[in-house]
Amino acid sequence: MNWYIAVLKKYAVFQGRAQRMEYWIFVLISMIITIVLSVVDGAVGLFDPATGLGLLSGIYSLAVLIPSTSVAVRRLHDIDKSGWWLLICLVPLLGILILIVLMALDSNHGDNKYGPNPKQT
């Protein structure tokens, strides 16, 4: 949970590097929260099957849009890639697969142009 809170505290920090653990814990907890809120939306009647969206899960998704983007950019910086690589997810199917592989790669050892290795600090 500390990783999740740490990402929220740095919600608009697009500089620096983020460890693999920081990114994936944030994604995991965000997915769990979204699923729980979707179930609550369905139980309370706030889920619209026509659009596939619920009120609570939609509000949460909007609330974590900037923190999700910032931690993804910092994760890409950790493997010495520009944050612009996030745009590869606009390529249907293949782009998302490439992005998942990039996010799963280990950090570059030592410092890079985006800052010191967060594992060593």
Sequence and secondary structure as in RCSB ss.txt:
>XXXX:A:sequence
MNWYIAVLKKYAVFQGRAQRMEYWIFVLISMIITIVLSVVDGAVGLFDPATGLGLLSGIYSLAVLIPSTSVAVRR
LHDIDKSGWWLLICLVPLLGILILIVLMALDSNHGDNKYGPNPKQT
>XXXX:A:secstr
 HHHHHHHHTTT  SS   HHHHHHHHHHHHHHHHHHHHHHHHHT EETTTTEEHHHHHHHHHTHHHHHHHHHHH
HHHTT  GGGGGGGGSTTHHHHHHHHHHHS   SS BTTBS TTT 
